Structures are given as structure tokens and as C-alpha cells.
């Protein structure tokens, strides 16, 4: 809280399961993550790799991560949730 106070950040708590439509990660980021992960798993399965262990999971995550956490996707996630940065002007 001290960090927020020092940088004039107003934290907002989003209740789990009650405000799905306000949770930007659920609306965009996790959706893209799920789709990209599934596409990579299907490629592994097509090559005969049917068990995704921790090593394969981390390898897949490393390949798709640069496509998920982009400024464009993060901004679109907040826009989809109707959340915008506070602008007093």
C-alpha cells in the first residue's frame, strides 16, 4: 500500500468469480494464452508426443509468451473490460 500511496496509485480489488466481465486478464490475455497453448500442444500431438510434462509445458510457454504479454494485448484487455486509466482532465 505504501508503494501505491507514494506513486498515487489507487488499487482496486476485483472479486473472483463475481466480476468476470471486469477482469481484463480473463477477457483477453488468458483467452489468447489458451488458444496459442492449444495450437502448440496439437503440433506436439501431431508429432506423436502425447504427454505434456513440465519440460514440454515450459518449452511451449516460452515460445508463446512473447505473443501474449504485448502492450497491444494488455491495452485491449483493459478496453474490453471497460477499464481505463484515471485521467482527471
JOVENLIN-V890189 format. One record per pair of residues at least 6 apart in sequence whose C-alpha atoms are under 7 Angstrom apart, sorted by sequence separation. I is the first residue (numbers start at 0). GAP is how many residues later the second one is. D is the distance in whole Angstrom. If there is no record, write none. Layout:
{{I	GAP	D} {I	GAP	D}}
This chain:
{{3	6	7} {77	6	7} {39	20	7} {36	23	7} {35	28	7} {32	35	6} {31	36	7} {28	39	6} {28	44	7} {28	48	7} {27	49	5} {26	50	6} {24	52	6} {23	53	5} {26	53	7} {23	54	5} {23	56	7} {23	57	5} {22	58	6} {21	59	5} {20	60	6}}
